[in-house]
Amino acid sequence: MNHSDKKNVVIIGGGPTGLGTALMLAKRGWKEITVIEKRPSADYYEPDKSFSYQIDGRGQKLTDWLNITGKIASVSVPSTDFYLTVINADGTRKITKLPIIDPDRKTAYWLPRSSFVQLLYQEIQDHWQDKIEVLFDTDC
Ligand SMILES: Cc1cc2nc3c(=O)[nH]c(=O)nc-3n(C[C@H](O)[C@H](O)[C@H](O)COP(=O)(O)OP(=O)(O)OC[C@H]3O[C@@H](n4cnc5c(N)ncnc54)[C@H](O)[C@@H]3O)c2cc1C
């Protein structure tokens, strides 16, 4: 495809997939990318759902490429620092480190969906506003 043809993209849904796709296309030279998102904002929080993402080595292929893994680490719980607390009926607690760490794998990061989507959106705001427009509060 001719480079000048790489324009006019519409992506329905501004979750991790939609914003990640928009960023990948922009980095590959696409322009005039519009993301349509029915939620009111990137960091919209739904108290009835408990969404925590684990950004492991696979997910970090994207975040390393976008150079935002460090930002994710700064607002996440790393898999190397993951504890389980058992609270007994008498109020005493037992804290154990979960034995789920494989030292041969990259440290994974746990963070709420709203924080992850906000970080992707912030990347768009900081570097790709000329190529990507995200429309919130817009149902397709
Ligand atoms: C209850 C629940 C718990 C989960 N817990 C975990 C977990 O703990 N860890 C984990 O890694 N994964 C979890 N998942 C899976 C995770 O949510 C998905 O893998 C991930 O969100 C997929 O990202 P996505 O961007 O493809 O889709 P979504 O996150 O669903 O994003 C799609 C976006 O599209 C928007 N949209 C949809 N239709 C339209 C439309 N017609 N017009 C405009 N916008 C639209 C939505 O508002 C949404 O923002 C959970 C899923 C559910 C349902």
The ligand as an SDF file (V2000), in Angstrom:
LIG
                    3D

 53 58  0  0  0  0  0  0  0  0999 V2000
  -16.0860   -9.2010   34.6270 C   0  0  0  0  0  0  0  0  0  0  0  0
  -14.7620   -9.2930   33.8710 C   0  0  0  0  0  0  0  0  0  0  0  0
  -13.5820   -9.4160   34.5940 C   0  0  0  0  0  0  0  0  0  0  0  0
  -12.3620   -9.4880   33.9410 C   0  0  0  0  0  0  0  0  0  0  0  0
  -11.2390   -9.5710   34.6850 N   0  0  0  0  0  0  0  0  0  0  0  0
  -10.0410   -9.6010   34.0850 C   0  0  0  0  0  0  0  0  0  0  0  0
   -8.8560   -9.6410   34.8580 C   0  0  0  0  0  0  0  0  0  0  0  0
   -8.9060   -9.6880   36.0850 O   0  0  0  0  0  0  0  0  0  0  0  0
   -7.6580   -9.6210   34.2080 N   0  0  0  0  0  0  0  0  0  0  0  0
   -7.5830   -9.5550   32.8530 C   0  0  0  0  0  0  0  0  0  0  0  0
   -6.4700   -9.5070   32.3280 O   0  0  0  0  0  0  0  0  0  0  0  0
   -8.6940   -9.5440   32.0940 N   0  0  0  0  0  0  0  0  0  0  0  0
   -9.8960   -9.5620   32.6770 C   0  0  0  0  0  0  0  0  0  0  0  0
  -11.0280   -9.5600   31.9060 N   0  0  0  0  0  0  0  0  0  0  0  0
  -10.8700   -9.5950   30.4630 C   0  0  0  0  0  0  0  0  0  0  0  0
  -10.5290   -8.2030   29.9710 C   0  0  0  0  0  0  0  0  0  0  0  0
  -11.5370   -7.3210   30.3910 O   0  0  0  0  0  0  0  0  0  0  0  0
  -10.4420   -8.2150   28.4730 C   0  0  0  0  0  0  0  0  0  0  0  0
   -9.5060   -9.1720   28.0440 O   0  0  0  0  0  0  0  0  0  0  0  0
   -9.9790   -6.8530   27.9510 C   0  0  0  0  0  0  0  0  0  0  0  0
  -10.7130   -5.8080   28.5610 O   0  0  0  0  0  0  0  0  0  0  0  0
  -10.1600   -6.8280   26.4570 C   0  0  0  0  0  0  0  0  0  0  0  0
   -9.8360   -5.5240   25.9930 O   0  0  0  0  0  0  0  0  0  0  0  0
  -10.6180   -4.9360   24.7600 P   0  0  0  0  0  0  0  0  0  0  0  0
  -10.0720   -3.5640   24.5390 O   0  0  0  0  0  0  0  0  0  0  0  0
  -10.5760   -5.9220   23.6380 O   0  0  0  0  0  0  0  0  0  0  0  0
  -12.1380   -4.9170   25.1940 O   0  0  0  0  0  0  0  0  0  0  0  0
  -12.8290   -4.0000   26.3080 P   0  0  0  0  0  0  0  0  0  0  0  0
  -11.9400   -3.7750   27.4790 O   0  0  0  0  0  0  0  0  0  0  0  0
  -14.1630   -4.6490   26.5400 O   0  0  0  0  0  0  0  0  0  0  0  0
  -13.0250   -2.6190   25.5750 O   0  0  0  0  0  0  0  0  0  0  0  0
  -13.9940   -2.4450   24.5580 C   0  0  0  0  0  0  0  0  0  0  0  0
  -14.3950   -0.9900   24.5720 C   0  0  0  0  0  0  0  0  0  0  0  0
  -15.3060   -0.7720   23.5180 O   0  0  0  0  0  0  0  0  0  0  0  0
  -16.3350    0.0850   23.9570 C   0  0  0  0  0  0  0  0  0  0  0  0
  -17.4750   -0.2060   23.1030 N   0  0  0  0  0  0  0  0  0  0  0  0
  -18.1230   -1.3860   22.9730 C   0  0  0  0  0  0  0  0  0  0  0  0
  -19.1290   -1.2800   22.0730 N   0  0  0  0  0  0  0  0  0  0  0  0
  -19.0900   -0.0150   21.6320 C   0  0  0  0  0  0  0  0  0  0  0  0
  -19.8890    0.7150   20.6850 C   0  0  0  0  0  0  0  0  0  0  0  0
  -20.9120    0.1380   20.0210 N   0  0  0  0  0  0  0  0  0  0  0  0
  -19.6010    2.0300   20.4800 N   0  0  0  0  0  0  0  0  0  0  0  0
  -18.6000    2.6270   21.1540 C   0  0  0  0  0  0  0  0  0  0  0  0
  -17.8130    1.9830   22.0460 N   0  0  0  0  0  0  0  0  0  0  0  0
  -18.0590    0.6830   22.2830 C   0  0  0  0  0  0  0  0  0  0  0  0
  -16.5270   -0.2830   25.4170 C   0  0  0  0  0  0  0  0  0  0  0  0
  -17.0870    0.7890   26.1570 O   0  0  0  0  0  0  0  0  0  0  0  0
  -15.0870   -0.5890   25.8560 C   0  0  0  0  0  0  0  0  0  0  0  0
  -14.4280    0.5320   26.4300 O   0  0  0  0  0  0  0  0  0  0  0  0
  -12.2840   -9.4730   32.5270 C   0  0  0  0  0  0  0  0  0  0  0  0
  -13.4650   -9.3590   31.7920 C   0  0  0  0  0  0  0  0  0  0  0  0
  -14.6940   -9.2740   32.4500 C   0  0  0  0  0  0  0  0  0  0  0  0
  -15.9580   -9.1350   31.6470 C   0  0  0  0  0  0  0  0  0  0  0  0
  1  2  1  0
  2  3  1  0
  2 52  2  0
  3  4  2  0
  4  5  1  0
  4 50  1  0
  5  6  2  0
  6  7  1  0
  6 13  1  0
  7  8  2  0
  7  9  1  0
  9 10  1  0
 10 11  2  0
 10 12  1  0
 12 13  2  0
 13 14  1  0
 14 15  1  0
 14 50  1  0
 15 16  1  0
 16 17  1  0
 16 18  1  0
 18 19  1  0
 18 20  1  0
 20 21  1  0
 20 22  1  0
 22 23  1  0
 23 24  1  0
 24 25  2  0
 24 26  1  0
 24 27  1  0
 27 28  1  0
 28 29  2  0
 28 30  1  0
 28 31  1  0
 31 32  1  0
 32 33  1  0
 33 34  1  0
 33 48  1  0
 34 35  1  0
 35 36  1  0
 35 46  1  0
 36 37  1  0
 36 45  1  0
 37 38  2  0
 38 39  1  0
 39 40  1  0
 39 45  2  0
 40 41  1  0
 40 42  2  0
 42 43  1  0
 43 44  2  0
 44 45  1  0
 46 47  1  0
 46 48  1  0
 48 49  1  0
 50 51  2  0
 51 52  1  0
 52 53  1  0
M  END
$$$$
